[in-house]
C-alpha cells in the first residue's frame, strides 16, 4: 500500500499534474481576457440566405428597408454586399421598383 502512494506522487506524475494545472489556468485566463473581443457571426458570414427585402438585416422586411433602398437609389449611401444579397427581386440592383415591391407586400399584411 505504501508503494502505491509513492507511485502516485512520483516525479513524473507531479510534472504532468503541474503542467496540466498550468495549461488549465492559462486557458482560463486567456479566455477571460479575450471574452470581450468575441463578436457574433452575422447571417451572411455563417452562410445563411438573407431574407429578400431585409436590407437592414434585422430579420424583418419593414418600412426601414424601403427607406434604406430609397437612400441607396438617391445616392445618399452606397449598398453593401449584404444589402445587395437582400435585393427583393434578385436582379442584382436596388431600385425604386424594389421599394415599391416591399411597400405592396407590407400593405397586404
C-alpha angles and dihedrals in degrees: 000000000000088000092056092053090049091052091051091056096043119142092253094051092048090052092050091047092049092047091048092049090049092050093049093047091047093049091048094050093047090049091053092048095049098040091095091054095060114110125189119252112248121226092256094051090049090054096247121146112255116232111260107253096015094121096162092047097231093131096255135084106227145138092289088065091053090051091049091052092049091049089053092046091051091048096246089125138012120242116247122219089255091054091049090053088055092057104146097221095031094232093129095249132090107222141158086265088064091052091049090048091055092045091052090050091049091051090057093058 
